[in-house]
Amino acid sequence: MPRDPAKQAAIERRLSLLRSNAYSEYETALKSGMYRTNGTKRAKNRSSINITRGMMRARTIKKKGNNGKLAKLNALANMINENTNSESESPRVAAAVEEARGEAVQLAERAAGSAIVEPPAQPMAPVVEVAERPMITISPGDIPRIQRICDVLSEPVAQRDLIGLYSDSQAEFTKNGGLTMEIGMSRERDLLAVLKEHIGEELKTDIDNSLVEDCVYGTARISIKHVSNKIGAGSVKAKWTSDSGQATAYMNKMLELNPETYTHIMIVYIDTKTGGVTTITAVFITDRAIMNIVDELKADAFVSKAGTNNRGVEYSRSMITKMLERSAFKVQIDRVSLTNGMNPIDRRRALIHQRRGV
């Protein structure tokens, strides 16, 4: 299928802004549309770019020119990800539709249409920022996995998946015009579902409730926090508990720099107020970066104090500011609409019909 002329022109304009011959192989393939039809070539070149980026970020000495090279590699990787054969429906979606019949088909189509971005009709190219200094403090084995999470959240397909699930959760847990407290757990499951769909079984999500982490990816223990506010605002808990004694004990362990109390943290800010549109920003902070900040701030890293309880151990405003400054990566999706989620009753009716085999 020939590529839309407007899209072809947009790709060539973006390539012209990069102005470098260092990665001409990727540029030639992008211009020719090869990645749309040659999945092997696309996977090989995408892997090559990821390895190169990981090597650059892992270096302890910042070399002159690396920032420009990284920016170019990030741009090329995003463009390669966008150049799948998106005009055709994926086998997974096609199989799901085939299983439904009658009313279930209509409801499934309604659900598929819930993941929209206005305008345009898909997520914009994400704003991806990767800081070099925090990457130095990551356990070497975690570097490729953290990079993989960044890559997944930067892919338009994964973004559409996430927006669709977030939309359905918002429809599910909105009451009298406001979000109920269950929305946090539902969004966590939405994000984990997307990550597992695109990463695979290596991402472990069946985690004991007594543990701080929400998932484990290889050796990386990761906690997920969702905040319904603009980036940097709202509260972020290190640990939830209604027991003030447990909260104090946990905070003391963190102040003692006990490694068991530290995980990587991904904070997802969902800003539905600023400018009248929704912006989703995922920020990843490594466990060692968090530990270093607590070591600097001491007790000022937390809101919780001995003898009080605010349902857990909460990070202070100065702690959050430093965490955002030292994040390993930030992926931002602009101009998102989460108001088209599937009606929760209709969604359950669709499940009924699908399980009946109607």
N, C-alpha and C positions, 0 to 999 in steps of 0.2 A: 504494500500500500504506500503510494507516494506521500511524503511528509507535507503537511500544510505549509504553503509558501511563507506565511507570516511567522510560523514557528522556526522555519529554516533561517529566515532573515534575522530573527532574534538570536539564534544560536551563533550565527556568524558575527553579529555585532558584539556579543559577549566575548567571543574568541579574539576579536580584533583589539579589545581593550587590554588583553593580557600581554600582548606584544613580546613574545619570547620564542626562541627556536628550540629551547631545551626539551620541550615535550611535544614536538611536532607530530609524533606518531599518534598521540591521543587526539590532537586537533584535527588531523586528517580523517581519522575514523569518525569523529563527531560530525564533521562537515558532510561526509559521504553518507551518513545514516547507518554505518555498519553496525553500531551497537544495537540498533533496533531489531536486527535480524540474526546477528551472530552472538548468541549468548555466551559461547565459550570465550570469544575474544573479549567480550565485555567483562566477564568474570576475571579473566587473566589480567587485563589492564587495571581493573579496579583493585585487585589484590596487590599489584605492583605499586600503585599509588599509595595504598594503605601502609605497606611495608616501609616505603620511603618516608612517609609522614611520621610513622612511629619512630624510625631511626633518628629523624631530625629532632623530635620532641624529647627523646630519651637522652640526648647529649647534655652533659653537665656544663659545657662551655658554649655560650651563645655565640655562634659564628656570624660574622657580618654577611648579610644577604639572605640569611635563613628565613626571616620574616616574609620577604617577598616571595621566596620559593614556596613557603608553606601556603601563602595566600593563593598562589597560582594552583598548587596541587588541590587545595580545598575547592576552588572554583571548578577545576576539571572533574574532580570526583562527583560533585553535585550534578554537573551537566551529564556525566556518564549515567548516574543513577536515574536522571530524568528521561534518558533516551532508551528506556525499555519500550517494547511494543505495546504501549499503554492503550492503543486504540482497540485491541482485542481483549475480550474478557478472559480472566485467568481460569485455569482448569478448576481451581478450588471453588471460585464463585459459581462457575457454570454447574458444578456438581451439586452445590447447595440449592441452586434454583431448580435443578432437575428433580430433586427430591420433593419439592413442594408442588401442590396442585390447587386449582381453584382459588379460593380466597387466600390460601396460604401464599400463593405466588404474588398476589397483589400486596399483601402485608410485607413480604420479603423485599419487594421492590420499594415499598415505602421506607423500610429500614435502610436499604442501600442508598437511598437519596438523602438520608439525614446528615451525611458527612459533607457539608458544603462550606465553602469559604466565599465571602462576598466582599467586593469582587477580587480576583477572578473566581472561576468555578473550581479551583483546587488550591491547596496551600501555596503561598508564595515561596520562592526560594528562601530557605531558612537562613537566618543570621547565625553563623557559627563562629564562636570565638574560642580559641584554645590558648591557654596560658602555658608558657614553657616552664616557668619556675616550679609550680606545684607538681608538674609531671616528674621532676627529679626526685620528689619525696615518695613516689609510689613504689611499692614492692615491684620489682622487675616483671614478675609473672602476671601482675595485674594490668600492665600497660596495654597489651593488645586487646584485652577484654573491655577495658574502659574505652579504648578507641572504637571498638566494635559497637558499643552502646551509642556513642556519639554518631557513628555512621548510620546506624539504624534510625535514630531520631531525626537525622537529616534527610532521610529518603522520603520523597513525596508519597509513595505508596504507604509507608508506615505512618506518616502523618495523617493521611486520610483515614486509615484504620483507627488511629487514636482519637481523632475528632469525632468519628462516628460513635465510638464507645462512650466518650465523654458526653456527647449529646444525649445518648440514651440514659446515662446515669443522671444527667441533669433533669430530664423529664421524669425519671423514676423518683427522685428525691427532692422535688420541688413541691412545697405545700404553702398555700396562701401567699404565693408570690415570693417565698424565700426558700433557701436550701436547708434541708434538715441535717442533723449531725451525721447521719449515715453516709453522706456524700463522700466523705474522706476515704472510707474503706472501699467504697465502690470504685472511686477513681484509682485507688491503688491497684485494684484487680484489673481495671481497664489497662493501665500501663504495663502491668506484668503480663497480661495476655498478649499485648502487641510485641513486647520484647521477646517473649517465648516463641511467638509465631515466626518472628524474623531471625531469631538466634538459634532456637532449637532446644533440645532436651538438656544441653549442658547447663542451661539456666534453671536452677532448682528453686521452686516456689512453694513447696510443701515444707514450711518451716515451723518448728515448735513455737507455740505462743509465748513461751518463757524467754525466748531469745530476742535480742534487740533488732537484728536484721530482718528484712522482709523477703530477701532472696539471696541466693549464693550463686555466683558465676565463677566457676573454677575455684580459686582461692579467695576471690573478692566477696566479702560480706557487704551487702548494700542495704541501707535503710531508705525508704521512700517517704517523702513528706509532701503533701499538697496544701497549698495556701491559696485561698480565694481572695487575692489582693494583688496590688501592683508589686513588682519585684522589690524586695527589701522590707516591705511592710508586713504586718501580721505576725503571728507568733509561730515559732518552730520549737517543738519539744525534742529533747534528747531522749527522753523516756516518758511514757505515759504510765501513771499509777495513781490510784486514789489513796494509797497508804503514804502518809507524810514521812514515816520512818524509812520506808523503802526508797522514797525520793531522796532523802538526805543521805542515805548510805550510798546510793548510786552516784550522786553528785560528788561525794567524797572520793569514791573510787576514780572518777574522772579527773579530779584534782590531783590524785596520786599518779595519774597517767597510766592507769591499769589498762593494758591493750585490749582486754576483753570487753571493755565498755565502749570501744571505738570501732565504728564501721565507716565505710564510705557512705556519703549521704547524697541523694539526689532530691533536690527541692524543685517542685513544679509549681510555679506561680501561674494562676489563672486569673487574669485581670479583666473583669467584665465591665469596669466602670470608666477607666481613663479613655477619654475621647469618644465614648459611646460605642466602641467596638471591643471585641475580646482579643487579648494577646496571651498566648501560652509561651512560657519561658521555662525551660528545663536547665537547671544549674547543677553540676556535679562537683562535689568537694571530696577530696580524698581523706582517708582516715588519718594519715600522718599530718596533713595540713591542719585538720581540726585539732589534733593533739598539740601541734606547735602553737596554735592560737590560744588554747586553754593554758598552756604553759606560760604564755606571755601575760594573759589577762588575770590568771588565777581565779578567785571567786567572782570577779567582775564579769566573767564569761557567762554567768548564769543569773536568772531572775530569782529562782528558788533560794530561800534562805532557811537556815536551821529553825525548826519550830513552826514553820508555815507549810502550807500545801496548796498549790495551784493545779492539782491533778497531774503532777509530774515534775520533771526537771526541764525548765525552759531556758533556751539560750537568750542572752541579753541582746539589746540592739547593737552594741559595739561589737559583740561576737559575730552577729549576722553580717554586719558590714564587712568585717575582715574575711569572713568565709566567702562572701561574694567576690571580694577583691582577689582572693587566692584560688578561685575555682579552677578545676582542670579543664572544663569546657562549659559553654553556654550555647544552647540552641533555642532560638526564638522563632515562633510562627506568628505572623501578623495577620490582622483582619480576619479572624476566625468567627464563624457563627456556631453557637451551641444551642440555638433555640429550635432546631428542627429534629430533635430526638423523637424516637418512636414512642407513641403513647404506651405506657406500661401495661395497660389492659390489652391493647391490640397486640403488643409483643407476646404476651402470654397466650393469646388466642392463636397466634401464628405457631407457637410451639405445640399447642394442642393438636392443630391440624397436621403439623409435620410428623408428630409422633403417631398419629392415627394412620399416616400414610395416605392422607386424602389427596 
